[in-house]
Amino acid sequence: MRVLYLAHNFGGDGFTGRSLVRHLASENSLLRRVAAVSMDTADAWARSPYANEVIAAEDVTVSEYDALILEGGLSFSDGEPRIPIGTIQGFVRSGGQVLVCDVTRQVARSDRALLTELAGITLALPEYGRGSFPRYQHDEAARDPHTGSYSFFASEMRVEGWPKSALTGIDHVLVENPITLLVQGGDWLATGNTSTVILESDVVVEKGLRFPWASVRQAGFGHIAIIGALITHDTVVDECPDNARWISALLEKFVLRTQEDRQWSGGKGPTDEPRRQQAIEDLPDRDEDQTLERKSSARLDVPEGTNNKSLELEVFKTAAAFLNADGGVLLIGVADDRTIVGVEREYKTARPNCDRDAYERWLLAALVTATKNKPAINLHVSIEWKIIEDHEVCIVRCGRASAPVFEYVNEAGKPTGARFYVRQGNATVLFGVDEVGPYEREHFRQR
């Protein structure tokens, strides 16, 4: 892996990320290349045996690398971007991996315009309170009184889905000046502890919930992460090598997912969420779980040979539950016993002269009607097809929605009151009225 580490010199001796790169080298076989932003930093790197080369920032060609780590935010001290935002966006969409590190309170203020521009691809921003001051995290129980750094423990973080695996083997990460991110899409990478509170101008505004300070989003073939805390400083990395192990694990997860996507798409072009977890051919043989459900039919009652609205409802409920959790795949045309039955027998029940394209249009329109949420269906649901054992299998891919998705159709296909479903394990669970609000605040983090 060719990693470009863009170091940032804040004037502090040793603040050059050398410790991070040294630990990365011990964790895997990354090929390190470092772009220095000043002569002082370049000299410091030149004395380091851990970088393959030191190059000037103006000589950087991002496309030559697989991953980019930006230390100290997005800009130089004069506010100019160290790498143009458009370049970063194109790099990610073409399959590059980007970590924007050390977005502290100070960086969140100075880089606000750049972070806002970049939010078009990250779908995440520091949560700003009054004026330009970002909200920040504090945890007296996890704070080192001498350094002011915080220990955020992997066992206490609210991280779901695939990013959770990057925390395997990590006890805690050590950070300084953590802020709170408002994540509108993508996945949380790290949160505070259960005892962490959120402050605005030194006043507690939130407590009792765990909010993200790091997030990632897949865009095109690549991934881009925002890490809203000081995490690359030599002092914190030397004190807590788990910082480097976590960053190393993230890079490896990003690259692996990109490789899987390229294989999935045959290299024809970038794919966005939902991500492919494995080849389509293997999906029918998987056990149903948090991200997989099988249905033999979306509406056809085979023994009766007629439409069954309760079968349609099961499809609507499953899709909504995936959208309200971490996304998932619904296979239509695969029975519970994993027999491939296909959906072609359903075509005539969808509409006259129905074929695959018409069936797909019917299904998407039905989902929009059932959820009353066209934006969520358009943004987060896609349909693909696969011929398996001479049958057409419909693959409905649902990403993680950025806001709650309700379902409004009953067993008879008639309008009804809003119902809220969430995927839990291999089950689709209906939440009670008193459960929706807390889940919404914790899972979607919308304001």
ROLUM-578018 format. One record per residue (C-alpha): x negated, y negated, z. Coordinates in steps of 0.1 Angstrom, whole numbers, padded with zeros to 4 digits, always signed. Layout:
XYZ
...
END
This chain:
+0000+0000+0000
-0014-0034-0010
-0006-0058+0018
-0011-0096+0015
-0015-0111+0050
-0011-0149+0047
-0027-0162+0079
-0019-0195+0095
-0043-0215+0116
-0027-0236+0142
-0060-0248+0155
-0063-0222+0182
-0095-0201+0181
-0086-0165+0172
-0050-0173+0160
-0056-0155+0127
-0039-0122+0130
-0071-0102+0131
-0058-0080+0159
-0027-0072+0140
-0045-0062+0109
-0069-0041+0130
-0041-0022+0146
-0023-0018+0113
-0055-0002+0100
-0054+0023+0128
-0018+0031+0123
-0019+0040+0086
-0039+0037+0054
-0027+0002+0044
-0049-0017+0020
-0055-0050+0037
-0060-0082+0017
-0058-0116+0034
-0051-0150+0021
-0065-0178+0043
-0049-0211+0045
-0079-0231+0057
-0116-0229+0056
-0118-0223+0094
-0094-0194+0091
-0113-0181+0061
-0146-0182+0081
-0129-0163+0109
-0117-0136+0085
-0151-0134+0069
-0164-0123+0102
-0138-0096+0104
-0144-0061+0091
-0107-0054+0088
-0098-0073+0057
-0109-0061+0022
-0112-0097+0010
-0105-0133+0019
-0090-0155-0007
-0078-0191-0008
-0041-0197-0006
-0041-0214-0040
-0055-0183-0056
-0028-0159-0044
-0009-0139-0070
+0019-0124-0050
+0029-0099-0077
-0004-0081-0072
+0008-0068-0038
+0034-0044-0024
+0041-0063+0008
+0037-0098+0022
+0033-0108+0058
+0037-0145+0065
+0022-0155+0098
+0035-0186+0114
+0066-0192+0093
+0071-0205+0058
+0053-0238+0056
+0020-0256+0061
+0018-0283+0088
+0029-0309+0062
+0062-0290+0056
+0053-0277+0021
+0060-0240+0015
+0029-0218+0015
+0046-0197-0011
+0075-0212-0032
+0108-0198-0020
+0117-0188-0056
+0086-0168-0058
+0095-0150-0025
+0130-0142-0038
+0117-0128-0071
+0091-0108-0053
+0117-0092-0031
+0142-0084-0058
+0115-0068-0079
+0106-0044-0051
+0083-0064-0028
+0086-0063+0010
+0084-0095+0030
+0081-0102+0067
+0084-0138+0078
+0069-0137+0112
+0067-0161+0142
+0098-0182+0135
+0098-0197+0170
+0118-0228+0182
+0091-0251+0168
+0090-0233+0135
+0127-0231+0132
+0129-0268+0134
+0101-0277+0111
+0110-0250+0085
+0148-0255+0087
+0152-0267+0051
+0130-0238+0038
+0148-0212+0060
+0181-0225+0048
+0170-0222+0011
+0157-0187+0019
+0190-0177+0035
+0204-0171+0001
+0186-0139+0001
+0181-0132+0039
+0217-0140+0049
+0202-0150+0082
+0194-0183+0099
+0183-0195+0133
+0214-0203+0153
+0212-0241+0156
+0230-0258+0184
+0234-0296+0187
+0212-0315+0164
+0183-0294+0150
+0176-0275+0181
+0179-0237+0178
+0193-0215+0205
+0167-0194+0222
+0165-0163+0244
+0153-0161+0280
+0150-0131+0303
+0136-0139+0337
+0134-0102+0346
+0113-0095+0315
+0091-0126+0316
+0054-0127+0324
+0051-0157+0348
+0015-0163+0337
+0019-0162+0299
+0056-0169+0295
+0059-0139+0271
+0088-0115+0272
+0089-0077+0270
+0119-0066+0250
+0124-0028+0254
+0134-0005+0226
+0157+0014+0249
+0177-0017+0256
+0179-0032+0221
+0212-0031+0203
+0199-0018+0169
+0219+0005+0148
+0215+0025+0116
+0183+0030+0098
+0163+0002+0115
+0166+0020+0148
+0142+0047+0135
+0114+0021+0133
+0116+0018+0171
+0108+0055+0176
+0078+0058+0199
+0079+0021+0207
+0082+0013+0244
+0086-0025+0240
+0075-0054+0219
+0059-0085+0235
+0070-0119+0221
+0069-0156+0229
+0095-0182+0223
+0123-0159+0209
+0152-0176+0192
+0186-0163+0183
+0195-0155+0147
+0229-0158+0131
+0230-0128+0108
+0256-0129+0081
+0245-0098+0062
+0218-0071+0064
+0208-0054+0096
+0195-0063+0130
+0159-0052+0137
+0155-0063+0173
+0175-0079+0201
+0170-0090+0237
+0175-0068+0268
+0208-0063+0286
+0196-0090+0311
+0187-0115+0283
+0206-0148+0282
+0209-0174+0254
+0200-0210+0261
+0206-0243+0244
+0187-0273+0257
+0179-0252+0289
+0216-0245+0295
+0229-0209+0295
+0255-0206+0267
+0258-0168+0263
+0250-0139+0286
+0260-0103+0290
+0255-0095+0252
+0224-0087+0232
+0218-0110+0203
+0193-0105+0174
+0160-0123+0171
+0149-0102+0141
+0168-0090+0110
+0163-0075+0076
+0182-0075+0043
+0177-0054+0012
+0179-0075-0019
+0173-0058-0052
+0146-0032-0047
+0129-0049-0019
+0135-0061+0017
+0130-0093+0035
+0128-0096+0073
+0130-0127+0096
+0112-0123+0129
+0124-0151+0152
+0096-0149+0178
+0059-0153+0181
+0047-0117+0176
+0014-0118+0156
-0008-0138+0179
-0040-0120+0188
-0033-0123+0225
+0001-0106+0224
-0010-0079+0199
-0040-0071+0220
-0019-0069+0252
+0009-0049+0234
-0003-0027+0205
+0034-0017+0201
+0038-0050+0182
+0016-0038+0154
+0031-0003+0155
+0065-0017+0151
+0055-0039+0122
+0037-0010+0106
+0068+0012+0110
+0090-0014+0094
+0067-0018+0064
+0067+0020+0059
+0105+0022+0062
+0109-0007+0037
+0085+0009+0011
+0101+0044+0015
+0136+0030+0009
+0124+0011-0021
+0108+0042-0036
+0141+0061-0030
+0161+0034-0047
+0138+0034-0077
+0141+0071-0080
+0179+0069-0076
+0183+0043-0103
+0159+0059-0127
+0139+0027-0127
+0166+0009-0147
+0170-0020-0124
+0173-0031-0088
+0201-0019-0066
+0215-0037-0036
+0234-0024-0005
+0246+0001+0003
+0213+0019+0002
+0208+0054-0011
+0201+0079+0017
+0193+0107-0006
+0200+0121-0041
+0237+0123-0051
+0234+0160-0058
+0226+0166-0021
+0255+0146-0007
+0283+0173-0009
+0261+0197+0011
+0255+0173+0039
+0275+0175+0071
+0300+0147+0076
+0285+0121+0099
+0282+0084+0107
+0277+0076+0070
+0294+0104+0051
+0330+0115+0046
+0345+0140+0021
+0380+0139+0006
+0394+0164-0019
+0418+0138-0032
+0427+0101-0028
+0464+0106-0035
+0473+0139-0051
+0491+0164-0028
+0479+0195-0047
+0505+0220-0034
+0533+0196-0042
+0518+0182-0073
+0529+0147-0063
+0514+0115-0048
+0510+0114-0011
+0507+0080+0005
+0492+0094+0036
+0462+0107+0016
+0457+0072+0002
+0458+0058+0038
+0430+0082+0048
+0408+0067+0021
+0417+0031+0031
+0410+0039+0068
+0376+0055+0060
+0365+0027+0038
+0374+0000+0064
+0357+0020+0091
+0325+0022+0071
+0326-0015+0064
+0332-0023+0101
+0302-0001+0112
+0269+0005+0093
+0283+0014+0059
+0287+0048+0044
+0296+0070+0015
+0330+0085+0007
+0330+0114-0017
+0363+0120-0035
+0367+0153-0052
+0349+0174-0026
+0369+0195-0002
+0363+0200+0035
+0347+0233+0028
+0323+0215+0003
+0340+0230-0027
+0337+0207-0057
+0373+0201-0070
+0368+0168-0088
+0392+0139-0093
+0401+0144-0129
+0433+0162-0118
+0444+0129-0101
+0441+0108-0132
+0477+0112-0143
+0489+0102-0108
+0471+0069-0108
+0486+0054-0140
+0496+0065-0175
+0467+0075-0199
+0443+0072-0169
+0407+0080-0173
+0376+0075-0151
+0375+0037-0157
+0412+0032-0150
+0410+0054-0119
+0381+0033-0106
+0401+0001-0113
+0431+0015-0095
+0411+0025-0065
+0394-0008-0061
+0426-0027-0065
+0443-0004-0039
+0415-0011-0014
+0419-0048-0019
+0457-0045-0013
+0452-0023+0017
+0427-0046+0034
+0439-0080+0021
+0402-0087+0018
+0390-0091-0018
+0357-0107-0010
+0347-0078+0013
+0356-0052-0013
+0339-0070-0041
+0307-0076-0021
+0303-0044-0002
+0321-0016-0021
+0308+0000-0053
+0319+0031-0071
+0297+0056-0089
+0303+0089-0106
+0286+0122-0109
+0294+0154-0128
+0289+0183-0104
+0298+0218-0113
+0317+0205-0143
+0339+0183-0122
+0339+0145-0118
+0331+0134-0083
+0339+0098-0073
+0313+0082-0049
+0326+0052-0030
+0297+0033-0014
+0306+0009+0014
+0280-0015+0028
+0281-0031+0062
+0306-0060+0061
+0296-0094+0075
+0330-0099+0091
+0358-0077+0103
+0379-0058+0078
+0414-0048+0087
+0438-0023+0071
+0475-0033+0065
+0492-0003+0049
+0511+0025+0068
+0515+0062+0061
+0544+0055+0037
+0524+0030+0017
+0544+0001+0032
+0529-0032+0046
+0523-0031+0083
+0504-0050+0110
+0466-0053+0110
+0448-0022+0122
+0411-0021+0129
+0390+0011+0123
+0354+0018+0130
+0332+0047+0121
+0319+0066+0151
+0299+0097+0144
+0320+0118+0119
+0353+0102+0130
+0373+0072+0120
+0385+0055+0152
+0414+0031+0156
+0405+0003+0180
+0431-0011+0204
+0439-0048+0205
+0418-0054+0236
+0388-0036+0220
+0386-0056+0187
+0374-0089+0202
+0344-0076+0222
+0334-0053+0192
+0336-0082+0168
+0315-0105+0190
+0289-0078+0195
+0287-0062+0161
+0294-0091+0137
+0280-0120+0158
+0303-0144+0139
+0312-0179+0150
END
